[in-house]
C-alpha cells in the first residue's frame, strides 16, 4: 500500500463516485468561522497571471468547506496523520 493511502481500520468503507470527485488545491485557509453549528473554512490559492510585460498575483477561492464539528475533527485527524507520513523515513534501509 502506498504512503498516500490510509490502511483501513477494522471495517472497510466503500467510496462511490471516486473517479469523478474533484481535486481541491489550496495554499492557505484564508478565513474560518461557525454558522448555525457548522464549521466554515474558505480555502484559497495564489495564482500568477501575465500582466503586460510582467506578472501579477491574484488570490482565488478554491473551496468553501462546510462540515459538522465531528467531520472537522475527522479531517484534522486525517491531516495530522498525513503530515506525520512526511516525518517518517522513506529509505527502507533506515531504522524505524
N, C-alpha and C positions, 0 to 999 in steps of 0.2 A: 504494500500500500504506500502511496507517495506521501511526502511530508504534508502536502496541502489537503489531503483527505483525512477527515477525522475517523478514527476507529469507532465502529458502532458500539453502543453500550449494550446492556442486556437485551434490548429489543431493537429490531431493525425497523427503520422508518422508510416507507416508500414515498418518493418525491415525484409527483405528477407534474407535467409541463416543464421539466428541467431544461429541455432543448430550447424553449422559447423565452426563458427568463432573461431579463435584461442584465447587463453588466453595469454596475454603478461605480464610477471612478470619482474620487474626490481628493482634494488637497487639504481641506480644512472643514471642521464643523463650525460654521460661522455663528450661528445662534441656536439657542435652545430654550425650552420652556415647558410649561404644563398647561393644558386646556381641558377642562372638564375631566380631569383624572388621566388624560392621555399624555404620554411623553411626546414632545415635538423637538426635532433636530433638523436644521437646514444644512445640507452638505453642499459645498461649493468647490469649484476648480478654477485655477488661474489659467488663462489662455494667453498666447502671444499671437497678435494679429498684425499683418502688414499695415503700415500707415505711411503713405507717401514713400519716402526713401528709407524709412526706418520701420520701427515696430512700436506697438503699444500693448499694454496688458489690459485684460478685462477679466473680471471675476464673474462667473456664471453659476447659477444654481444647477446642481446635477441631481438633487434628490430632496424631497420634502418627506422626511422619515417620521412616521407616526406609529406608535405602538403602546401597548399596555405596560404598566410597570414591570410585570412578570416577564414580558417579552424583552424589555430593555435589560433586565438582569441577565437573561439568557444571552443576549447579544454581547454584553460586557464580558461575560464568562468566555464566550467563544472567541472574542477578540483577544482577550488575555492569553488564552491557550495558543492562539495562532502566533502572537508575538513571542511567546516562550519557545516556539519552534525555531525562531531565528537565533535564540541564545544557545541552542543545543549544537554540539559539534556535528558537522556533516561528514567528516572523514571517518570511514569505518575503522581506521587504524588508531584513531584517538580513543583514549579511555573514557568511560562514562562517569 
